[in-house]
Amino acid sequence: MIWAVLIGNTRTVSALMRDDTILKREIVPTAALKLAGVAGLWAKKLRRLSQVKGIVVASVVPPVDKAVGKSLQQSFGLKPHFVTHNSPIGVRVNVKKPAQVGADRLANAVAAKELYGSPVIVVDYGTGTTFDVVNKAGDYFGGAILPGLGISTRALHEFTAKIPLVKFEKVKFAIGRTTEEAVRAGVYHGAIGTTKELLLSIRKELKAKAPAIATGGFCKVFEKTGLFRRVEPDLTLKGIAAIWRKLNA
């Protein structure tokens, strides 16, 4: 068993995993882990839940990495592996600036390639919405980044005088009869339109009918849109587990 740790901009998900199976899951606000004392208590809790043979961390929040790494090593007596473009992930990072690629995006590419082959496209609906592309050769080939769905609704509230903060959710209507309904209609259908257009453009550039896989906190909203071959909420965690296996092959 291993701990697969995904440090996102909003929350940190720790999954106790045996192969691709999640046995336990712990979620904490990422901001809290910036404090060494909180990070230490968090790591001790993971240690109490289970002893493991390895810890792999995919982090997109560098300010918490030092406290997290130190706390995990002290609690488990194991040095956690932080995923980077230099990790032996079995996918060549074929972009102009490999060091800029987020560890979560690399994990998505690894899992998608392992589960669905290549080419393949991953759409991750998290704090930001990311499109990640594995090309015909099996390389991580780049993608696209845009504001996430939660950011979109929050920005409308924060940068306007009269629009309230609206929780994002799936809606059937396109014509909102209240301001709240109008925001929900615009953000939801706008996300579908953006996803369709980007998938179309990516496939044209790839010159391939690459399947699309959805993941991330909002991914289930898009289950019946016909845009995706599969909706995999835990794709990133599966990618982290796959990276562990490649590290220890």
Secondary structure, DSSP 8 states (H G I E B T S, - for coil): -EEEEEE-SSEEEEEEEETTEEEEEEEEEGGGGGSHHHHHHHHHHHHHH---SEEEEEES-HHHHHHHHHHHHHHHSS--EE--TTS--SS-B-SS-GGGS-HHHHHHHHHHHHHH-SSEEEEEESSEEEEEEE-TTS-EEEEEEEE-HHHHHHHHHHTSSS---------S-SS-SSHHHHHHHHHHHHHHHHHHHHHHHHHHHHTS---EEEESTTGGGGTTSS--SEE-TTHHHHHHHHHHHHHT-
